[in-house]
Amino acid sequence: MKTKQFKTNINCLGCVAKVTPILNPLLGENNWEVNVRDKDKILTVPTENLDEKSLLEQVKNAGFKIEIIS
């Protein structure tokens, strides 16, 4: 499966809990991951059926920063 990565400021389990109701409908449950231990807080998502514009908007609307890195 091909993935795309984004640098975020989703930096704790509370933050992950806040974006879960946003990301699950967009990407599918258990189809995304945030590495909160990495200094860049990398969000990895599958590229299949990815609506990148919607993802960026909704994460920002939830109060988090997000930028494309790969």
PyMOL CGO cylinders between C-alpha atoms (Angstrom):
from pymol import cmd
from pymol.cgo import CYLINDER

trace = [
    CYLINDER, 0.00, 0.00, 0.00, 1.33, 3.43, -0.94, 0.3, 1, 1, 1, 1, 1, 1,
    CYLINDER, 1.33, 3.43, -0.94, 1.29, 6.09, 1.74, 0.3, 1, 1, 1, 1, 1, 1,
    CYLINDER, 1.29, 6.09, 1.74, 1.71, 9.83, 2.06, 0.3, 1, 1, 1, 1, 1, 1,
    CYLINDER, 1.71, 9.83, 2.06, 3.24, 11.59, 5.03, 0.3, 1, 1, 1, 1, 1, 1,
    CYLINDER, 3.24, 11.59, 5.03, 2.47, 14.90, 6.67, 0.3, 1, 1, 1, 1, 1, 1,
    CYLINDER, 2.47, 14.90, 6.67, 4.30, 16.87, 9.35, 0.3, 1, 1, 1, 1, 1, 1,
    CYLINDER, 4.30, 16.87, 9.35, 1.88, 17.87, 12.13, 0.3, 1, 1, 1, 1, 1, 1,
    CYLINDER, 1.88, 17.87, 12.13, 1.73, 19.16, 15.66, 0.3, 1, 1, 1, 1, 1, 1,
    CYLINDER, 1.73, 19.16, 15.66, -0.49, 16.26, 16.82, 0.3, 1, 1, 1, 1, 1, 1,
    CYLINDER, -0.49, 16.26, 16.82, 1.83, 15.56, 19.73, 0.3, 1, 1, 1, 1, 1, 1,
    CYLINDER, 1.83, 15.56, 19.73, 0.03, 13.48, 22.37, 0.3, 1, 1, 1, 1, 1, 1,
    CYLINDER, 0.03, 13.48, 22.37, -2.61, 10.80, 22.81, 0.3, 1, 1, 1, 1, 1, 1,
    CYLINDER, -2.61, 10.80, 22.81, -5.16, 13.48, 23.69, 0.3, 1, 1, 1, 1, 1, 1,
    CYLINDER, -5.16, 13.48, 23.69, -4.48, 15.14, 20.34, 0.3, 1, 1, 1, 1, 1, 1,
    CYLINDER, -4.48, 15.14, 20.34, -4.79, 11.80, 18.56, 0.3, 1, 1, 1, 1, 1, 1,
    CYLINDER, -4.79, 11.80, 18.56, -8.15, 11.28, 20.30, 0.3, 1, 1, 1, 1, 1, 1,
    CYLINDER, -8.15, 11.28, 20.30, -9.26, 14.71, 19.06, 0.3, 1, 1, 1, 1, 1, 1,
    CYLINDER, -9.26, 14.71, 19.06, -8.45, 13.96, 15.40, 0.3, 1, 1, 1, 1, 1, 1,
    CYLINDER, -8.45, 13.96, 15.40, -9.68, 10.36, 15.41, 0.3, 1, 1, 1, 1, 1, 1,
    CYLINDER, -9.68, 10.36, 15.41, -13.34, 11.31, 14.70, 0.3, 1, 1, 1, 1, 1, 1,
    CYLINDER, -13.34, 11.31, 14.70, -12.07, 13.41, 11.77, 0.3, 1, 1, 1, 1, 1, 1,
    CYLINDER, -12.07, 13.41, 11.77, -9.55, 10.98, 10.29, 0.3, 1, 1, 1, 1, 1, 1,
    CYLINDER, -9.55, 10.98, 10.29, -11.51, 7.73, 10.62, 0.3, 1, 1, 1, 1, 1, 1,
    CYLINDER, -11.51, 7.73, 10.62, -14.35, 8.82, 8.29, 0.3, 1, 1, 1, 1, 1, 1,
    CYLINDER, -14.35, 8.82, 8.29, -11.87, 10.32, 5.80, 0.3, 1, 1, 1, 1, 1, 1,
    CYLINDER, -11.87, 10.32, 5.80, -9.30, 7.53, 5.74, 0.3, 1, 1, 1, 1, 1, 1,
    CYLINDER, -9.30, 7.53, 5.74, -10.91, 4.51, 7.36, 0.3, 1, 1, 1, 1, 1, 1,
    CYLINDER, -10.91, 4.51, 7.36, -10.46, 3.18, 10.86, 0.3, 1, 1, 1, 1, 1, 1,
    CYLINDER, -10.46, 3.18, 10.86, -6.93, 1.88, 11.50, 0.3, 1, 1, 1, 1, 1, 1,
    CYLINDER, -6.93, 1.88, 11.50, -5.78, 3.25, 8.11, 0.3, 1, 1, 1, 1, 1, 1,
    CYLINDER, -5.78, 3.25, 8.11, -3.73, 6.11, 9.50, 0.3, 1, 1, 1, 1, 1, 1,
    CYLINDER, -3.73, 6.11, 9.50, -1.05, 6.63, 12.12, 0.3, 1, 1, 1, 1, 1, 1,
    CYLINDER, -1.05, 6.63, 12.12, 0.58, 9.54, 13.94, 0.3, 1, 1, 1, 1, 1, 1,
    CYLINDER, 0.58, 9.54, 13.94, 4.06, 8.96, 15.30, 0.3, 1, 1, 1, 1, 1, 1,
    CYLINDER, 4.06, 8.96, 15.30, 3.93, 11.16, 18.41, 0.3, 1, 1, 1, 1, 1, 1,
    CYLINDER, 3.93, 11.16, 18.41, 7.45, 10.06, 19.40, 0.3, 1, 1, 1, 1, 1, 1,
    CYLINDER, 7.45, 10.06, 19.40, 8.98, 11.55, 16.23, 0.3, 1, 1, 1, 1, 1, 1,
    CYLINDER, 8.98, 11.55, 16.23, 10.00, 15.20, 16.61, 0.3, 1, 1, 1, 1, 1, 1,
    CYLINDER, 10.00, 15.20, 16.61, 8.00, 16.05, 13.46, 0.3, 1, 1, 1, 1, 1, 1,
    CYLINDER, 8.00, 16.05, 13.46, 4.82, 14.19, 14.63, 0.3, 1, 1, 1, 1, 1, 1,
    CYLINDER, 4.82, 14.19, 14.63, 4.45, 12.39, 11.31, 0.3, 1, 1, 1, 1, 1, 1,
    CYLINDER, 4.45, 12.39, 11.31, 0.94, 11.49, 10.12, 0.3, 1, 1, 1, 1, 1, 1,
    CYLINDER, 0.94, 11.49, 10.12, 1.03, 8.60, 7.65, 0.3, 1, 1, 1, 1, 1, 1,
    CYLINDER, 1.03, 8.60, 7.65, -2.05, 7.92, 5.51, 0.3, 1, 1, 1, 1, 1, 1,
    CYLINDER, -2.05, 7.92, 5.51, -2.84, 5.61, 2.58, 0.3, 1, 1, 1, 1, 1, 1,
    CYLINDER, -2.84, 5.61, 2.58, -2.89, 7.32, -0.82, 0.3, 1, 1, 1, 1, 1, 1,
    CYLINDER, -2.89, 7.32, -0.82, -5.74, 5.17, -2.08, 0.3, 1, 1, 1, 1, 1, 1,
    CYLINDER, -5.74, 5.17, -2.08, -8.88, 7.33, -2.32, 0.3, 1, 1, 1, 1, 1, 1,
    CYLINDER, -8.88, 7.33, -2.32, -7.11, 10.17, -0.47, 0.3, 1, 1, 1, 1, 1, 1,
    CYLINDER, -7.11, 10.17, -0.47, -8.86, 13.53, -0.65, 0.3, 1, 1, 1, 1, 1, 1,
    CYLINDER, -8.86, 13.53, -0.65, -5.77, 15.53, 0.29, 0.3, 1, 1, 1, 1, 1, 1,
    CYLINDER, -5.77, 15.53, 0.29, -7.48, 18.93, 0.24, 0.3, 1, 1, 1, 1, 1, 1,
    CYLINDER, -7.48, 18.93, 0.24, -10.21, 17.74, 2.60, 0.3, 1, 1, 1, 1, 1, 1,
    CYLINDER, -10.21, 17.74, 2.60, -7.65, 16.11, 4.90, 0.3, 1, 1, 1, 1, 1, 1,
    CYLINDER, -7.65, 16.11, 4.90, -5.59, 19.31, 5.16, 0.3, 1, 1, 1, 1, 1, 1,
    CYLINDER, -5.59, 19.31, 5.16, -8.67, 21.47, 5.75, 0.3, 1, 1, 1, 1, 1, 1,
    CYLINDER, -8.67, 21.47, 5.75, -10.23, 19.24, 8.39, 0.3, 1, 1, 1, 1, 1, 1,
    CYLINDER, -10.23, 19.24, 8.39, -7.03, 18.75, 10.39, 0.3, 1, 1, 1, 1, 1, 1,
    CYLINDER, -7.03, 18.75, 10.39, -6.46, 22.53, 10.35, 0.3, 1, 1, 1, 1, 1, 1,
    CYLINDER, -6.46, 22.53, 10.35, -10.09, 23.15, 11.36, 0.3, 1, 1, 1, 1, 1, 1,
    CYLINDER, -10.09, 23.15, 11.36, -9.52, 20.83, 14.34, 0.3, 1, 1, 1, 1, 1, 1,
    CYLINDER, -9.52, 20.83, 14.34, -6.78, 23.22, 15.47, 0.3, 1, 1, 1, 1, 1, 1,
    CYLINDER, -6.78, 23.22, 15.47, -3.67, 21.42, 14.27, 0.3, 1, 1, 1, 1, 1, 1,
    CYLINDER, -3.67, 21.42, 14.27, -0.91, 22.30, 11.85, 0.3, 1, 1, 1, 1, 1, 1,
    CYLINDER, -0.91, 22.30, 11.85, -0.31, 19.99, 8.92, 0.3, 1, 1, 1, 1, 1, 1,
    CYLINDER, -0.31, 19.99, 8.92, 2.03, 20.14, 5.93, 0.3, 1, 1, 1, 1, 1, 1,
    CYLINDER, 2.03, 20.14, 5.93, 2.92, 17.70, 3.17, 0.3, 1, 1, 1, 1, 1, 1,
    CYLINDER, 2.92, 17.70, 3.17, 6.37, 16.09, 3.39, 0.3, 1, 1, 1, 1, 1, 1,
    CYLINDER, 6.37, 16.09, 3.39, 6.10, 13.18, 0.96, 0.3, 1, 1, 1, 1, 1, 1,
]
cmd.load_cgo(trace, "trace")
